[in-house]
Amino acid sequence: MNERILEHDNQVVRRFFALDTQTYKDGALNLKTKELLGLVASLVLRCDDCISYHIAQCRDAGVNRDEFFEAFSVGLVVGGSIVIPHLRRAVDFLDQQEAMPA
C-alpha cells in the first residue's frame, strides 16, 4: 500500500514517509531500541495497526520475548489499564508471528 500511496506526487506525504524512514535508522540509538520505543508509543496511543507493525519490525530487529514483555510493561505502566485490550492483541499477534516458520 505504501508504494501505491507514494505513486502520487504529493510532497507532504513523501516527506513524511522519508522522515519516518530516517527516524528508525541506527544513530545514537540503534534500530532495535527505536523500534521498541515505537512499540511502547503505539501501545500508549492504542493503535493496533501500529502495534502489529512495530512487533513485526522488532522481531526483524532481533527483539526476544523477554524484551517484548519488558516493553509491554512500560507501555502498560505509562498508558494505564486502558492499554490492556491492546496488550492482549499484541501478545496474540506476537504468538502468531512466533508460530510462523522463519
Z-matrix of the N, CA and C atoms (Angstrom, degrees):
N
C 1 1.448
C 2 1.536 1 110.38
N 3 1.326 2 116.67 1 -35.22
C 4 1.469 3 118.68 2 179.16
C 5 1.522 4 111.40 3 -58.27
N 6 1.334 5 116.00 4 -40.80
C 7 1.470 6 119.34 5 179.49
C 8 1.526 7 110.41 6 -61.51
N 9 1.324 8 117.38 7 -42.05
C 10 1.468 9 120.55 8 179.09
C 11 1.521 10 110.65 9 -63.05
N 12 1.315 11 116.18 10 -41.03
C 13 1.464 12 120.12 11 179.75
C 14 1.532 13 110.05 12 -64.58
N 15 1.328 14 115.85 13 -43.15
C 16 1.467 15 120.37 14 -176.62
C 17 1.524 16 113.16 15 -75.21
N 18 1.345 17 117.38 16 -11.35
C 19 1.466 18 120.20 17 174.67
C 20 1.521 19 111.67 18 -63.49
N 21 1.301 20 116.90 19 -28.29
C 22 1.457 21 120.67 20 -179.86
C 23 1.523 22 109.85 21 -80.96
N 24 1.300 23 115.61 22 140.50
C 25 1.452 24 121.11 23 -176.22
C 26 1.525 25 110.34 24 -84.16
N 27 1.338 26 115.09 25 71.98
C 28 1.459 27 121.07 26 178.91
C 29 1.526 28 107.55 27 -118.75
N 30 1.317 29 115.82 28 107.87
C 31 1.459 30 120.66 29 -174.31
C 32 1.527 31 113.36 30 -65.12
N 33 1.310 32 118.28 31 -32.22
C 34 1.465 33 120.34 32 179.05
C 35 1.525 34 109.68 33 -63.92
N 36 1.330 35 116.27 34 -47.95
C 37 1.467 36 120.27 35 179.41
C 38 1.525 37 110.40 36 -63.36
N 39 1.317 38 117.20 37 -46.09
C 40 1.462 39 121.05 38 -179.95
C 41 1.531 40 111.42 39 -60.20
N 42 1.298 41 116.96 40 -42.91
C 43 1.471 42 120.55 41 -179.14
C 44 1.517 43 111.49 42 -68.00
N 45 1.321 44 117.03 43 -37.95
C 46 1.463 45 119.67 44 177.85
C 47 1.528 46 110.18 45 -64.70
N 48 1.331 47 116.97 46 -44.90
C 49 1.463 48 120.60 47 178.67
C 50 1.530 49 110.08 48 -61.95
N 51 1.321 50 117.27 49 -40.50
C 52 1.464 51 120.97 50 178.47
C 53 1.521 52 110.93 51 -64.74
N 54 1.324 53 116.80 52 -40.07
C 55 1.461 54 121.06 53 177.93
C 56 1.521 55 110.41 54 -62.33
N 57 1.327 56 117.00 55 -43.09
C 58 1.459 57 121.52 56 177.78
C 59 1.524 58 110.51 57 -59.99
N 60 1.321 59 116.92 58 -45.86
C 61 1.463 60 121.41 59 179.56
C 62 1.522 61 110.72 60 -60.69
N 63 1.316 62 117.08 61 -45.54
C 64 1.467 63 121.67 62 -179.39
C 65 1.527 64 111.69 63 -65.06
N 66 1.320 65 116.96 64 -36.97
C 67 1.460 66 121.49 65 -177.13
C 68 1.518 67 111.94 66 -60.80
N 69 1.322 68 117.74 67 -37.54
C 70 1.461 69 121.07 68 -174.28
C 71 1.524 70 113.97 69 -91.76
N 72 1.319 71 118.75 70 6.96
C 73 1.466 72 120.99 71 174.94
C 74 1.525 73 109.66 72 -77.61
N 75 1.342 74 115.65 73 153.21
C 76 1.462 75 120.10 74 175.82
C 77 1.517 76 110.62 75 -55.81
N 78 1.290 77 115.74 76 138.12
C 79 1.460 78 123.13 77 176.61
C 80 1.515 79 107.12 78 -154.14
N 81 1.330 80 117.54 79 -136.31
C 82 1.462 81 120.02 80 174.48
C 83 1.530 82 109.57 81 -59.68
N 84 1.336 83 116.31 82 -33.52
C 85 1.461 84 122.32 83 171.63
C 86 1.520 85 107.83 84 -105.80
N 87 1.331 86 116.74 85 139.78
C 88 1.458 87 118.41 86 179.43
C 89 1.526 88 111.07 87 -80.59
N 90 1.333 89 115.45 88 168.48
C 91 1.465 90 122.56 89 -177.40
C 92 1.531 91 111.46 90 -55.32
N 93 1.319 92 116.88 91 -44.31
C 94 1.468 93 121.32 92 -178.06
C 95 1.529 94 110.67 93 -58.38
N 96 1.313 95 116.77 94 -46.83
C 97 1.464 96 121.31 95 179.57
C 98 1.519 97 110.94 96 -63.60
N 99 1.329 98 116.61 97 -43.37
C 100 1.464 99 119.99 98 -179.13
C 101 1.527 100 111.38 99 -64.87
N 102 1.328 101 118.00 100 -38.87
C 103 1.463 102 119.92 101 177.59
C 104 1.524 103 111.27 102 -66.92
N 105 1.332 104 117.34 103 -37.65
C 106 1.467 105 120.13 104 175.49
C 107 1.527 106 110.71 105 -63.46
N 108 1.326 107 116.84 106 -38.91
C 109 1.464 108 120.21 107 175.80
C 110 1.526 109 110.63 108 -63.21
N 111 1.331 110 116.45 109 -41.91
C 112 1.458 111 120.58 110 176.77
C 113 1.515 112 111.74 111 -61.73
N 114 1.330 113 116.57 112 -38.68
C 115 1.463 114 121.06 113 178.19
C 116 1.523 115 110.90 114 -64.47
N 117 1.315 116 117.21 115 -46.14
C 118 1.469 117 120.34 116 179.46
C 119 1.529 118 110.49 117 -62.61
N 120 1.324 119 116.94 118 -44.82
C 121 1.469 120 119.87 119 178.82
C 122 1.526 121 110.46 120 -61.00
N 123 1.324 122 117.00 121 -40.36
C 124 1.466 123 120.85 122 179.77
C 125 1.519 124 111.58 123 -65.03
N 126 1.337 125 117.22 124 -38.42
C 127 1.465 126 120.61 125 176.06
C 128 1.525 127 110.41 126 -62.24
N 129 1.328 128 116.13 127 -47.47
C 130 1.468 129 120.92 128 -178.45
C 131 1.531 130 110.85 129 -63.83
N 132 1.330 131 116.39 130 -37.85
C 133 1.471 132 120.82 131 178.50
C 134 1.525 133 112.40 132 -79.32
N 135 1.319 134 116.63 133 -10.52
C 136 1.470 135 123.79 134 176.68
C 137 1.535 136 112.19 135 61.47
N 138 1.334 137 114.65 136 46.60
C 139 1.466 138 121.23 137 178.99
C 140 1.531 139 108.58 138 -107.78
N 141 1.332 140 116.88 139 99.63
C 142 1.463 141 120.73 140 -176.15
C 143 1.527 142 113.02 141 -60.72
N 144 1.327 143 117.89 142 -40.05
C 145 1.470 144 119.65 143 177.34
C 146 1.532 145 110.40 144 -62.03
N 147 1.317 146 116.66 145 -41.08
C 148 1.466 147 121.23 146 179.58
C 149 1.528 148 110.58 147 -66.73
N 150 1.320 149 116.15 148 -41.08
C 151 1.465 150 121.09 149 179.00
C 152 1.523 151 109.69 150 -59.91
N 153 1.327 152 116.78 151 -49.09
C 154 1.466 153 120.70 152 179.72
C 155 1.527 154 111.29 153 -60.60
N 156 1.325 155 115.85 154 -43.60
C 157 1.462 156 120.17 155 178.80
C 158 1.531 157 110.54 156 -58.78
N 159 1.334 158 116.62 157 -48.28
C 160 1.465 159 119.21 158 -176.89
C 161 1.528 160 112.22 159 -71.40
N 162 1.323 161 118.45 160 -30.01
C 163 1.467 162 119.46 161 173.69
C 164 1.530 163 109.19 162 -62.57
N 165 1.315 164 116.92 163 -46.24
C 166 1.473 165 120.19 164 178.79
C 167 1.528 166 110.76 165 -61.87
N 168 1.318 167 116.95 166 -43.89
C 169 1.466 168 120.76 167 179.72
C 170 1.534 169 110.60 168 -65.94
N 171 1.319 170 117.14 169 -40.18
C 172 1.468 171 121.09 170 177.84
C 173 1.523 172 110.54 171 -61.81
N 174 1.326 173 116.30 172 -43.55
C 175 1.475 174 119.26 173 178.60
C 176 1.523 175 110.08 174 -60.48
N 177 1.329 176 116.91 175 -43.15
C 178 1.470 177 120.28 176 177.92
C 179 1.527 178 111.26 177 -62.50
N 180 1.329 179 116.29 178 -29.58
C 181 1.471 180 121.26 179 -179.52
C 182 1.532 181 112.34 180 -85.37
N 183 1.341 182 116.91 181 -2.09
C 184 1.466 183 119.67 182 175.31
C 185 1.516 184 115.97 183 95.44
N 186 1.320 185 117.51 184 15.77
C 187 1.473 186 120.36 185 178.71
C 188 1.522 187 108.62 186 -69.63
N 189 1.345 188 115.84 187 132.32
C 190 1.456 189 119.54 188 178.31
C 191 1.536 190 110.47 189 -97.52
N 192 1.324 191 115.76 190 172.00
C 193 1.466 192 121.07 191 -173.83
C 194 1.533 193 111.99 192 -59.42
N 195 1.322 194 118.17 193 -41.44
C 196 1.469 195 120.20 194 178.88
C 197 1.526 196 111.18 195 -62.33
N 198 1.328 197 116.67 196 -40.64
C 199 1.468 198 120.79 197 177.80
C 200 1.526 199 110.75 198 -65.13
N 201 1.346 200 116.55 199 -40.31
C 202 1.469 201 119.26 200 176.04
C 203 1.525 202 110.66 201 -57.54
N 204 1.323 203 116.48 202 -47.43
C 205 1.458 204 118.64 203 -175.90
C 206 1.524 205 112.38 204 -68.72
N 207 1.322 206 118.14 205 -29.50
C 208 1.466 207 119.05 206 173.00
C 209 1.521 208 110.45 207 -66.97
N 210 1.328 209 116.69 208 -41.34
C 211 1.475 210 120.17 209 176.58
C 212 1.521 211 110.09 210 -64.77
N 213 1.345 212 117.55 211 -42.32
C 214 1.463 213 120.74 212 176.95
C 215 1.532 214 110.16 213 -57.98
N 216 1.322 215 116.61 214 -39.85
C 217 1.465 216 121.00 215 179.65
C 218 1.522 217 111.70 216 -62.17
N 219 1.332 218 115.92 217 -42.71
C 220 1.465 219 119.57 218 178.59
C 221 1.521 220 109.85 219 -63.25
N 222 1.320 221 117.12 220 -46.47
C 223 1.464 222 120.72 221 179.11
C 224 1.513 223 112.04 222 -59.65
N 225 1.321 224 116.72 223 -39.99
C 226 1.460 225 121.16 224 179.91
C 227 1.521 226 111.17 225 -67.32
N 228 1.315 227 117.35 226 -43.77
C 229 1.468 228 120.45 227 -179.80
C 230 1.524 229 111.17 228 -66.29
N 231 1.323 230 116.79 229 -42.34
C 232 1.464 231 120.28 230 -179.44
C 233 1.527 232 110.83 231 -70.64
N 234 1.331 233 116.82 232 -42.82
C 235 1.461 234 120.99 233 -174.08
C 236 1.515 235 114.70 234 -87.45
N 237 1.313 236 117.39 235 -22.41
C 238 1.462 237 120.60 236 -179.85
C 239 1.521 238 112.90 237 85.59
N 240 1.313 239 114.79 238 -174.70
C 241 1.461 240 120.73 239 -172.76
C 242 1.527 241 113.66 240 -63.37
N 243 1.319 242 117.73 241 -20.94
C 244 1.468 243 119.65 242 178.93
C 245 1.532 244 111.41 243 -65.32
N 246 1.328 245 117.18 244 -15.93
C 247 1.464 246 122.38 245 178.62
C 248 1.539 247 111.13 246 -77.69
N 249 1.329 248 118.11 247 -19.16
C 250 1.468 249 121.20 248 -173.10
C 251 1.531 250 113.60 249 -53.32
N 252 1.340 251 121.04 250 -47.04
C 253 1.470 252 118.51 251 178.60
C 254 1.537 253 112.58 252 -59.82
N 255 1.309 254 116.92 253 -35.05
C 256 1.462 255 121.26 254 179.66
C 257 1.526 256 110.23 255 -74.13
N 258 1.319 257 116.50 256 -33.99
C 259 1.461 258 121.28 257 174.87
C 260 1.526 259 109.98 258 -63.43
N 261 1.321 260 116.78 259 -41.81
C 262 1.473 261 120.16 260 177.64
C 263 1.529 262 110.80 261 -59.66
N 264 1.317 263 116.13 262 -46.70
C 265 1.464 264 119.38 263 179.76
C 266 1.534 265 111.03 264 -67.03
N 267 1.326 266 116.81 265 -34.38
C 268 1.464 267 120.68 266 178.06
C 269 1.525 268 110.43 267 -63.43
N 270 1.319 269 117.44 268 -45.24
C 271 1.464 270 120.65 269 179.89
C 272 1.530 271 110.10 270 -66.51
N 273 1.320 272 117.17 271 -39.14
C 274 1.460 273 120.35 272 177.01
C 275 1.529 274 110.08 273 -61.57
N 276 1.313 275 117.38 274 -44.84
C 277 1.467 276 121.04 275 178.80
C 278 1.529 277 110.41 276 -63.73
N 279 1.337 278 117.42 277 -42.58
C 280 1.459 279 121.17 278 178.05
C 281 1.526 280 109.77 279 -60.94
N 282 1.326 281 117.95 280 -44.97
C 283 1.462 282 121.07 281 176.98
C 284 1.526 283 111.09 282 -56.73
N 285 1.317 284 116.53 283 -44.78
C 286 1.471 285 120.72 284 179.08
C 287 1.531 286 111.08 285 -62.07
N 288 1.335 287 116.01 286 -42.52
C 289 1.462 288 120.25 287 179.90
C 290 1.524 289 111.04 288 -64.28
N 291 1.320 290 116.65 289 -41.75
C 292 1.465 291 120.69 290 -179.57
C 293 1.528 292 111.95 291 -68.80
N 294 1.323 293 117.37 292 -26.84
C 295 1.465 294 121.45 293 -179.92
C 296 1.533 295 112.21 294 -78.47
N 297 1.319 296 116.64 295 -16.40
C 298 1.468 297 120.46 296 -178.74
C 299 1.532 298 109.08 297 -76.94
N 300 1.344 299 116.63 298 141.89
C 301 1.468 300 118.65 299 176.97
C 302 1.521 301 110.51 300 -63.78
N 303 1.316 302 115.02 301 144.87
C 304 1.483 303 120.56 302 -178.09
C 305 1.499 304 113.12 303 -70.59
